[in-house]
Amino acid sequence: MRPMQEIKVAVKILPHFEGLPFPKYETEGAAGMDVRAALPEGEPMELKPGQRALVPTGLTFAIPHGYEM
């Protein structure tokens, strides 16, 4: 396991992100942060078990080599 270090990630906020909270850890011990879907008001997205989809977040990230999001 590699030691924890500060990683800088460039984030660009897109217009449809307006009003959404930034990603954050919602539960203690979580492996990753929760990110909200940036969907138009009144247009929910439903995924069935095992289904995959591209979900807009209203954010773009420049992720350093060797990391994933």
PyMOL Python script that loads the backbone (N, CA, C, O; Angstrom):
from pymol import cmd

cmd.read_pdbstr("""\
ATOM      1  N   MET A   1       0.846  -1.170   0.000  1.00  0.00           N
ATOM      2  CA  MET A   1       0.000   0.000   0.000  1.00  0.00           C
ATOM      3  C   MET A   1       0.897   1.240   0.000  1.00  0.00           C
ATOM      4  O   MET A   1       1.819   1.349   0.808  1.00  0.00           O
ATOM      5  N   ARG A   2       0.617   2.169  -0.912  1.00  0.00           N
ATOM      6  CA  ARG A   2       1.451   3.369  -0.954  1.00  0.00           C
ATOM      7  C   ARG A   2       0.996   4.379   0.100  1.00  0.00           C
ATOM      8  O   ARG A   2      -0.187   4.446   0.433  1.00  0.00           O
ATOM      9  N   PRO A   3       1.941   5.164   0.623  1.00  0.00           N
ATOM     10  CA  PRO A   3       1.580   6.138   1.666  1.00  0.00           C
ATOM     11  C   PRO A   3       0.676   7.232   1.109  1.00  0.00           C
ATOM     12  O   PRO A   3       0.740   7.555  -0.077  1.00  0.00           O
ATOM     13  N   MET A   4      -0.162   7.800   1.967  1.00  0.00           N
ATOM     14  CA  MET A   4      -1.055   8.886   1.565  1.00  0.00           C
ATOM     15  C   MET A   4      -0.232  10.111   1.233  1.00  0.00           C
ATOM     16  O   MET A   4       0.693  10.469   1.962  1.00  0.00           O
ATOM     17  N   GLN A   5      -0.572  10.747   0.135  1.00  0.00           N
ATOM     18  CA  GLN A   5       0.092  11.979  -0.242  1.00  0.00           C
ATOM     19  C   GLN A   5      -0.924  12.917  -0.871  1.00  0.00           C
ATOM     20  O   GLN A   5      -1.959  12.483  -1.379  1.00  0.00           O
ATOM     21  N   GLU A   6      -0.621  14.187  -0.831  1.00  0.00           N
ATOM     22  CA  GLU A   6      -1.536  15.167  -1.431  1.00  0.00           C
ATOM     23  C   GLU A   6      -1.409  15.100  -2.948  1.00  0.00           C
ATOM     24  O   GLU A   6      -0.306  15.167  -3.490  1.00  0.00           O
ATOM     25  N   ILE A   7      -2.533  14.970  -3.622  1.00  0.00           N
ATOM     26  CA  ILE A   7      -2.577  14.915  -5.077  1.00  0.00           C
ATOM     27  C   ILE A   7      -3.397  16.107  -5.553  1.00  0.00           C
ATOM     28  O   ILE A   7      -4.507  16.332  -5.070  1.00  0.00           O
ATOM     29  N   LYS A   8      -2.866  16.858  -6.482  1.00  0.00           N
ATOM     30  CA  LYS A   8      -3.593  17.998  -7.032  1.00  0.00           C
ATOM     31  C   LYS A   8      -4.323  17.552  -8.295  1.00  0.00           C
ATOM     32  O   LYS A   8      -3.730  16.950  -9.190  1.00  0.00           O
ATOM     33  N   VAL A   9      -5.610  17.853  -8.354  1.00  0.00           N
ATOM     34  CA  VAL A   9      -6.445  17.499  -9.495  1.00  0.00           C
ATOM     35  C   VAL A   9      -7.131  18.772  -9.978  1.00  0.00           C
ATOM     36  O   VAL A   9      -7.840  19.430  -9.216  1.00  0.00           O
ATOM     37  N   ALA A  10      -6.916  19.116 -11.247  1.00  0.00           N
ATOM     38  CA  ALA A  10      -7.581  20.290 -11.822  1.00  0.00           C
ATOM     39  C   ALA A  10      -9.040  19.942 -12.091  1.00  0.00           C
ATOM     40  O   ALA A  10      -9.338  18.903 -12.680  1.00  0.00           O
ATOM     41  N   VAL A  11      -9.956  20.820 -11.655  1.00  0.00           N
ATOM     42  CA  VAL A  11     -11.390  20.607 -11.831  1.00  0.00           C
ATOM     43  C   VAL A  11     -11.968  21.792 -12.595  1.00  0.00           C
ATOM     44  O   VAL A  11     -11.697  22.947 -12.268  1.00  0.00           O
ATOM     45  N   LYS A  12     -12.762  21.494 -13.611  1.00  0.00           N
ATOM     46  CA  LYS A  12     -13.464  22.549 -14.359  1.00  0.00           C
ATOM     47  C   LYS A  12     -14.953  22.382 -14.086  1.00  0.00           C
ATOM     48  O   LYS A  12     -15.505  21.293 -14.247  1.00  0.00           O
ATOM     49  N   ILE A  13     -15.594  23.463 -13.675  1.00  0.00           N
ATOM     50  CA  ILE A  13     -17.026  23.439 -13.384  1.00  0.00           C
ATOM     51  C   ILE A  13     -17.780  23.843 -14.645  1.00  0.00           C
ATOM     52  O   ILE A  13     -17.515  24.897 -15.225  1.00  0.00           O
ATOM     53  N   LEU A  14     -18.713  23.006 -15.062  1.00  0.00           N
ATOM     54  CA  LEU A  14     -19.523  23.253 -16.247  1.00  0.00           C
ATOM     55  C   LEU A  14     -20.846  23.911 -15.845  1.00  0.00           C
ATOM     56  O   LEU A  14     -21.262  23.813 -14.690  1.00  0.00           O
ATOM     57  N   PRO A  15     -21.510  24.584 -16.799  1.00  0.00           N
ATOM     58  CA  PRO A  15     -22.748  25.312 -16.460  1.00  0.00           C
ATOM     59  C   PRO A  15     -23.821  24.450 -15.780  1.00  0.00           C
ATOM     60  O   PRO A  15     -24.512  24.943 -14.889  1.00  0.00           O
ATOM     61  N   HIS A  16     -23.980  23.186 -16.171  1.00  0.00           N
ATOM     62  CA  HIS A  16     -25.057  22.364 -15.600  1.00  0.00           C
ATOM     63  C   HIS A  16     -24.732  21.826 -14.202  1.00  0.00           C
ATOM     64  O   HIS A  16     -25.524  21.073 -13.637  1.00  0.00           O
ATOM     65  N   PHE A  17     -23.577  22.201 -13.639  1.00  0.00           N
ATOM     66  CA  PHE A  17     -23.242  21.821 -12.261  1.00  0.00           C
ATOM     67  C   PHE A  17     -23.880  22.767 -11.245  1.00  0.00           C
ATOM     68  O   PHE A  17     -23.949  22.447 -10.058  1.00  0.00           O
ATOM     69  N   GLU A  18     -24.335  23.898 -11.691  1.00  0.00           N
ATOM     70  CA  GLU A  18     -24.862  24.939 -10.801  1.00  0.00           C
ATOM     71  C   GLU A  18     -25.860  24.387  -9.783  1.00  0.00           C
ATOM     72  O   GLU A  18     -26.810  23.687 -10.137  1.00  0.00           O
ATOM     73  N   GLY A  19     -25.625  24.716  -8.518  1.00  0.00           N
ATOM     74  CA  GLY A  19     -26.530  24.310  -7.446  1.00  0.00           C
ATOM     75  C   GLY A  19     -26.230  22.950  -6.840  1.00  0.00           C
ATOM     76  O   GLY A  19     -26.871  22.567  -5.861  1.00  0.00           O
ATOM     77  N   LEU A  20     -25.275  22.206  -7.390  1.00  0.00           N
ATOM     78  CA  LEU A  20     -24.948  20.889  -6.850  1.00  0.00           C
ATOM     79  C   LEU A  20     -23.784  20.997  -5.865  1.00  0.00           C
ATOM     80  O   LEU A  20     -22.925  21.866  -6.008  1.00  0.00           O
ATOM     81  N   PRO A  21     -23.757  20.107  -4.860  1.00  0.00           N
ATOM     82  CA  PRO A  21     -22.621  20.122  -3.931  1.00  0.00           C
ATOM     83  C   PRO A  21     -21.400  19.460  -4.556  1.00  0.00           C
ATOM     84  O   PRO A  21     -21.526  18.587  -5.415  1.00  0.00           O
ATOM     85  N   PHE A  22     -20.213  19.883  -4.115  1.00  0.00           N
ATOM     86  CA  PHE A  22     -18.991  19.252  -4.586  1.00  0.00           C
ATOM     87  C   PHE A  22     -18.917  17.821  -4.052  1.00  0.00           C
ATOM     88  O   PHE A  22     -19.492  17.521  -3.006  1.00  0.00           O
ATOM     89  N   PRO A  23     -18.213  16.939  -4.762  1.00  0.00           N
ATOM     90  CA  PRO A  23     -18.062  15.565  -4.268  1.00  0.00           C
ATOM     91  C   PRO A  23     -17.460  15.569  -2.871  1.00  0.00           C
ATOM     92  O   PRO A  23     -16.589  16.381  -2.559  1.00  0.00           O
ATOM     93  N   LYS A  24     -17.938  14.643  -2.029  1.00  0.00           N
ATOM     94  CA  LYS A  24     -17.389  14.510  -0.677  1.00  0.00           C
ATOM     95  C   LYS A  24     -17.641  13.098  -0.172  1.00  0.00           C
ATOM     96  O   LYS A  24     -18.496  12.375  -0.683  1.00  0.00           O
ATOM     97  N   TYR A  25     -16.868  12.725   0.851  1.00  0.00           N
ATOM     98  CA  TYR A  25     -17.067  11.428   1.502  1.00  0.00           C
ATOM     99  C   TYR A  25     -18.344  11.533   2.332  1.00  0.00           C
ATOM    100  O   TYR A  25     -18.457  12.406   3.192  1.00  0.00           O
ATOM    101  N   GLU A  26     -19.294  10.653   2.079  1.00  0.00           N
ATOM    102  CA  GLU A  26     -20.572  10.702   2.788  1.00  0.00           C
ATOM    103  C   GLU A  26     -20.629   9.752   3.979  1.00  0.00           C
ATOM    104  O   GLU A  26     -21.444   9.939   4.882  1.00  0.00           O
ATOM    105  N   THR A  27     -19.772   8.738   3.985  1.00  0.00           N
ATOM    106  CA  THR A  27     -19.780   7.788   5.100  1.00  0.00           C
ATOM    107  C   THR A  27     -18.346   7.517   5.563  1.00  0.00           C
ATOM    108  O   THR A  27     -17.416   7.521   4.757  1.00  0.00           O
ATOM    109  N   GLU A  28     -18.179   7.284   6.848  1.00  0.00           N
ATOM    110  CA  GLU A  28     -16.864   6.994   7.404  1.00  0.00           C
ATOM    111  C   GLU A  28     -16.336   5.698   6.798  1.00  0.00           C
ATOM    112  O   GLU A  28     -17.058   4.704   6.710  1.00  0.00           O
ATOM    113  N   GLY A  29     -15.084   5.715   6.385  1.00  0.00           N
ATOM    114  CA  GLY A  29     -14.462   4.523   5.807  1.00  0.00           C
ATOM    115  C   GLY A  29     -14.773   4.317   4.333  1.00  0.00           C
ATOM    116  O   GLY A  29     -14.390   3.295   3.764  1.00  0.00           O
ATOM    117  N   ALA A  30     -15.454   5.256   3.707  1.00  0.00           N
ATOM    118  CA  ALA A  30     -15.797   5.118   2.293  1.00  0.00           C
ATOM    119  C   ALA A  30     -14.531   5.072   1.440  1.00  0.00           C
ATOM    120  O   ALA A  30     -13.547   5.746   1.744  1.00  0.00           O
ATOM    121  N   ALA A  31     -14.562   4.282   0.381  1.00  0.00           N
ATOM    122  CA  ALA A  31     -13.415   4.167  -0.520  1.00  0.00           C
ATOM    123  C   ALA A  31     -13.334   5.342  -1.474  1.00  0.00           C
ATOM    124  O   ALA A  31     -12.264   5.636  -2.006  1.00  0.00           O
ATOM    125  N   GLY A  32     -14.442   6.013  -1.695  1.00  0.00           N
ATOM    126  CA  GLY A  32     -14.450   7.137  -2.625  1.00  0.00           C
ATOM    127  C   GLY A  32     -15.515   8.152  -2.250  1.00  0.00           C
ATOM    128  O   GLY A  32     -16.355   7.911  -1.383  1.00  0.00           O
ATOM    129  N   MET A  33     -15.459   9.280  -2.916  1.00  0.00           N
ATOM    130  CA  MET A  33     -16.420  10.357  -2.674  1.00  0.00           C
ATOM    131  C   MET A  33     -17.695  10.131  -3.481  1.00  0.00           C
ATOM    132  O   MET A  33     -17.665   9.510  -4.544  1.00  0.00           O
ATOM    133  N   ASP A  34     -18.799  10.634  -2.975  1.00  0.00           N
ATOM    134  CA  ASP A  34     -20.061  10.575  -3.702  1.00  0.00           C
ATOM    135  C   ASP A  34     -20.158  11.793  -4.604  1.00  0.00           C
ATOM    136  O   ASP A  34     -19.878  12.917  -4.187  1.00  0.00           O
ATOM    137  N   VAL A  35     -20.562  11.555  -5.854  1.00  0.00           N
ATOM    138  CA  VAL A  35     -20.731  12.610  -6.851  1.00  0.00           C
ATOM    139  C   VAL A  35     -22.198  12.614  -7.277  1.00  0.00           C
ATOM    140  O   VAL A  35     -22.773  11.552  -7.516  1.00  0.00           O
ATOM    141  N   ARG A  36     -22.797  13.777  -7.373  1.00  0.00           N
ATOM    142  CA  ARG A  36     -24.201  13.895  -7.764  1.00  0.00           C
ATOM    143  C   ARG A  36     -24.335  13.924  -9.280  1.00  0.00           C
ATOM    144  O   ARG A  36     -23.444  14.411  -9.976  1.00  0.00           O
ATOM    145  N   ALA A  37     -25.428  13.412  -9.785  1.00  0.00           N
ATOM    146  CA  ALA A  37     -25.735  13.492 -11.211  1.00  0.00           C
ATOM    147  C   ALA A  37     -26.281  14.884 -11.515  1.00  0.00           C
ATOM    148  O   ALA A  37     -27.127  15.403 -10.786  1.00  0.00           O
ATOM    149  N   ALA A  38     -25.792  15.474 -12.586  1.00  0.00           N
ATOM    150  CA  ALA A  38     -26.255  16.801 -13.014  1.00  0.00           C
ATOM    151  C   ALA A  38     -27.296  16.606 -14.109  1.00  0.00           C
ATOM    152  O   ALA A  38     -27.013  16.772 -15.295  1.00  0.00           O
ATOM    153  N   LEU A  39     -28.497  16.252 -13.687  1.00  0.00           N
ATOM    154  CA  LEU A  39     -29.594  15.980 -14.622  1.00  0.00           C
ATOM    155  C   LEU A  39     -30.566  17.153 -14.635  1.00  0.00           C
ATOM    156  O   LEU A  39     -30.713  17.855 -13.635  1.00  0.00           O
ATOM    157  N   PRO A  40     -31.233  17.365 -15.777  1.00  0.00           N
ATOM    158  CA  PRO A  40     -32.239  18.429 -15.828  1.00  0.00           C
ATOM    159  C   PRO A  40     -33.359  18.172 -14.815  1.00  0.00           C
ATOM    160  O   PRO A  40     -33.728  17.025 -14.567  1.00  0.00           O
ATOM    161  N   GLU A  41     -33.887  19.237 -14.239  1.00  0.00           N
ATOM    162  CA  GLU A  41     -34.982  19.157 -13.269  1.00  0.00           C
ATOM    163  C   GLU A  41     -36.140  18.344 -13.856  1.00  0.00           C
ATOM    164  O   GLU A  41     -36.577  18.598 -14.978  1.00  0.00           O
ATOM    165  N   GLY A  42     -36.621  17.387 -13.105  1.00  0.00           N
ATOM    166  CA  GLY A  42     -37.775  16.599 -13.530  1.00  0.00           C
ATOM    167  C   GLY A  42     -37.454  15.505 -14.533  1.00  0.00           C
ATOM    168  O   GLY A  42     -38.372  14.893 -15.079  1.00  0.00           O
ATOM    169  N   GLU A  43     -36.164  15.239 -14.793  1.00  0.00           N
ATOM    170  CA  GLU A  43     -35.768  14.179 -15.721  1.00  0.00           C
ATOM    171  C   GLU A  43     -34.865  13.180 -15.001  1.00  0.00           C
ATOM    172  O   GLU A  43     -33.652  13.174 -15.206  1.00  0.00           O
ATOM    173  N   PRO A  44     -35.464  12.328 -14.149  1.00  0.00           N
ATOM    174  CA  PRO A  44     -34.657  11.361 -13.400  1.00  0.00           C
ATOM    175  C   PRO A  44     -34.043  10.303 -14.313  1.00  0.00           C
ATOM    176  O   PRO A  44     -34.521  10.072 -15.424  1.00  0.00           O
ATOM    177  N   MET A  45     -32.996   9.676 -13.838  1.00  0.00           N
ATOM    178  CA  MET A  45     -32.342   8.586 -14.563  1.00  0.00           C
ATOM    179  C   MET A  45     -32.442   7.351 -13.683  1.00  0.00           C
ATOM    180  O   MET A  45     -32.075   7.393 -12.509  1.00  0.00           O
ATOM    181  N   GLU A  46     -32.927   6.272 -14.231  1.00  0.00           N
ATOM    182  CA  GLU A  46     -33.055   5.026 -13.483  1.00  0.00           C
ATOM    183  C   GLU A  46     -32.182   3.972 -14.133  1.00  0.00           C
ATOM    184  O   GLU A  46     -32.249   3.760 -15.344  1.00  0.00           O
ATOM    185  N   LEU A  47     -31.357   3.307 -13.324  1.00  0.00           N
ATOM    186  CA  LEU A  47     -30.515   2.226 -13.817  1.00  0.00           C
ATOM    187  C   LEU A  47     -30.988   0.913 -13.214  1.00  0.00           C
ATOM    188  O   LEU A  47     -31.240   0.823 -12.013  1.00  0.00           O
ATOM    189  N   LYS A  48     -31.104  -0.087 -14.048  1.00  0.00           N
ATOM    190  CA  LYS A  48     -31.477  -1.416 -13.590  1.00  0.00           C
ATOM    191  C   LYS A  48     -30.218  -2.124 -13.082  1.00  0.00           C
ATOM    192  O   LYS A  48     -29.109  -1.733 -13.448  1.00  0.00           O
ATOM    193  N   PRO A  49     -30.365  -3.154 -12.248  1.00  0.00           N
ATOM    194  CA  PRO A  49     -29.194  -3.868 -11.735  1.00  0.00           C
ATOM    195  C   PRO A  49     -28.270  -4.308 -12.877  1.00  0.00           C
ATOM    196  O   PRO A  49     -28.712  -4.925 -13.846  1.00  0.00           O
ATOM    197  N   GLY A  50     -26.985  -3.981 -12.745  1.00  0.00           N
ATOM    198  CA  GLY A  50     -25.996  -4.357 -13.746  1.00  0.00           C
ATOM    199  C   GLY A  50     -25.931  -3.437 -14.957  1.00  0.00           C
ATOM    200  O   GLY A  50     -25.036  -3.576 -15.791  1.00  0.00           O
ATOM    201  N   GLN A  51     -26.859  -2.507 -15.066  1.00  0.00           N
ATOM    202  CA  GLN A  51     -26.885  -1.588 -16.210  1.00  0.00           C
ATOM    203  C   GLN A  51     -25.801  -0.524 -16.052  1.00  0.00           C
ATOM    204  O   GLN A  51     -25.498  -0.090 -14.941  1.00  0.00           O
ATOM    205  N   ARG A  52     -25.227  -0.116 -17.171  1.00  0.00           N
ATOM    206  CA  ARG A  52     -24.210   0.935 -17.174  1.00  0.00           C
ATOM    207  C   ARG A  52     -24.722   2.121 -17.968  1.00  0.00           C
ATOM    208  O   ARG A  52     -25.515   1.971 -18.898  1.00  0.00           O
ATOM    209  N   ALA A  53     -24.255   3.306 -17.585  1.00  0.00           N
ATOM    210  CA  ALA A  53     -24.660   4.518 -18.300  1.00  0.00           C
ATOM    211  C   ALA A  53     -23.630   5.611 -18.055  1.00  0.00           C
ATOM    212  O   ALA A  53     -22.956   5.630 -17.025  1.00  0.00           O
ATOM    213  N   LEU A  54     -23.521   6.519 -19.015  1.00  0.00           N
ATOM    214  CA  LEU A  54     -22.737   7.729 -18.810  1.00  0.00           C
ATOM    215  C   LEU A  54     -23.652   8.723 -18.120  1.00  0.00           C
ATOM    216  O   LEU A  54     -24.733   9.034 -18.619  1.00  0.00           O
ATOM    217  N   VAL A  55     -23.221   9.217 -16.979  1.00  0.00           N
ATOM    218  CA  VAL A  55     -24.049  10.124 -16.188  1.00  0.00           C
ATOM    219  C   VAL A  55     -23.335  11.469 -16.082  1.00  0.00           C
ATOM    220  O   VAL A  55     -22.204  11.524 -15.600  1.00  0.00           O
ATOM    221  N   PRO A  56     -23.971  12.551 -16.520  1.00  0.00           N
ATOM    222  CA  PRO A  56     -23.314  13.860 -16.434  1.00  0.00           C
ATOM    223  C   PRO A  56     -23.177  14.314 -14.982  1.00  0.00           C
ATOM    224  O   PRO A  56     -24.095  14.155 -14.178  1.00  0.00           O
ATOM    225  N   THR A  57     -22.010  14.885 -14.662  1.00  0.00           N
ATOM    226  CA  THR A  57     -21.773  15.380 -13.312  1.00  0.00           C
ATOM    227  C   THR A  57     -21.656  16.901 -13.268  1.00  0.00           C
ATOM    228  O   THR A  57     -21.757  17.507 -12.201  1.00  0.00           O
ATOM    229  N   GLY A  58     -21.444  17.513 -14.428  1.00  0.00           N
ATOM    230  CA  GLY A  58     -21.236  18.958 -14.463  1.00  0.00           C
ATOM    231  C   GLY A  58     -19.814  19.349 -14.087  1.00  0.00           C
ATOM    232  O   GLY A  58     -19.515  20.531 -13.921  1.00  0.00           O
ATOM    233  N   LEU A  59     -18.944  18.363 -13.954  1.00  0.00           N
ATOM    234  CA  LEU A  59     -17.542  18.596 -13.607  1.00  0.00           C
ATOM    235  C   LEU A  59     -16.648  17.831 -14.579  1.00  0.00           C
ATOM    236  O   LEU A  59     -17.012  16.751 -15.044  1.00  0.00           O
ATOM    237  N   THR A  60     -15.481  18.390 -14.883  1.00  0.00           N
ATOM    238  CA  THR A  60     -14.454  17.645 -15.608  1.00  0.00           C
ATOM    239  C   THR A  60     -13.200  17.668 -14.751  1.00  0.00           C
ATOM    240  O   THR A  60     -12.947  18.633 -14.029  1.00  0.00           O
ATOM    241  N   PHE A  61     -12.425  16.614 -14.834  1.00  0.00           N
ATOM    242  CA  PHE A  61     -11.243  16.460 -13.992  1.00  0.00           C
ATOM    243  C   PHE A  61     -10.020  16.122 -14.838  1.00  0.00           C
ATOM    244  O   PHE A  61     -10.128  15.375 -15.810  1.00  0.00           O
ATOM    245  N   ALA A  62      -8.860  16.663 -14.477  1.00  0.00           N
ATOM    246  CA  ALA A  62      -7.581  16.277 -15.063  1.00  0.00           C
ATOM    247  C   ALA A  62      -6.940  15.322 -14.063  1.00  0.00           C
ATOM    248  O   ALA A  62      -6.287  15.753 -13.113  1.00  0.00           O
ATOM    249  N   ILE A  63      -7.125  14.041 -14.280  1.00  0.00           N
ATOM    250  CA  ILE A  63      -6.696  13.022 -13.323  1.00  0.00           C
ATOM    251  C   ILE A  63      -5.249  12.632 -13.608  1.00  0.00           C
ATOM    252  O   ILE A  63      -4.928  12.255 -14.735  1.00  0.00           O
ATOM    253  N   PRO A  64      -4.369  12.714 -12.611  1.00  0.00           N
ATOM    254  CA  PRO A  64      -2.964  12.352 -12.824  1.00  0.00           C
ATOM    255  C   PRO A  64      -2.797  10.889 -13.230  1.00  0.00           C
ATOM    256  O   PRO A  64      -3.598  10.031 -12.859  1.00  0.00           O
ATOM    257  N   HIS A  65      -1.750  10.627 -13.993  1.00  0.00           N
ATOM    258  CA  HIS A  65      -1.423   9.261 -14.411  1.00  0.00           C
ATOM    259  C   HIS A  65      -1.291   8.365 -13.178  1.00  0.00           C
ATOM    260  O   HIS A  65      -0.691   8.755 -12.177  1.00  0.00           O
ATOM    261  N   GLY A  66      -1.848   7.182 -13.263  1.00  0.00           N
ATOM    262  CA  GLY A  66      -1.757   6.230 -12.160  1.00  0.00           C
ATOM    263  C   GLY A  66      -2.896   6.299 -11.174  1.00  0.00           C
ATOM    264  O   GLY A  66      -2.925   5.540 -10.205  1.00  0.00           O
ATOM    265  N   TYR A  67      -3.852   7.213 -11.409  1.00  0.00           N
ATOM    266  CA  TYR A  67      -5.024   7.359 -10.539  1.00  0.00           C
ATOM    267  C   TYR A  67      -6.281   7.152 -11.347  1.00  0.00           C
ATOM    268  O   TYR A  67      -6.253   7.196 -12.577  1.00  0.00           O
ATOM    269  N   GLU A  68      -7.371   6.931 -10.668  1.00  0.00           N
ATOM    270  CA  GLU A  68      -8.660   6.771 -11.345  1.00  0.00           C
ATOM    271  C   GLU A  68      -9.733   7.462 -10.547  1.00  0.00           C
ATOM    272  O   GLU A  68      -9.552   7.775  -9.371  1.00  0.00           O
ATOM    273  N   MET A  69     -10.859   7.697 -11.200  1.00  0.00           N
ATOM    274  CA  MET A  69     -11.956   8.381 -10.536  1.00  0.00           C
ATOM    275  C   MET A  69     -13.252   7.733 -10.979  1.00  0.00           C
ATOM    276  O   MET A  69     -14.328   8.145 -10.545  1.00  0.00           O
TER     277      MET A  69
END
""", "prot")
cmd.dss("prot")
cmd.show_as("cartoon", "prot")
cmd.util.cbc("prot")
cmd.orient("prot")
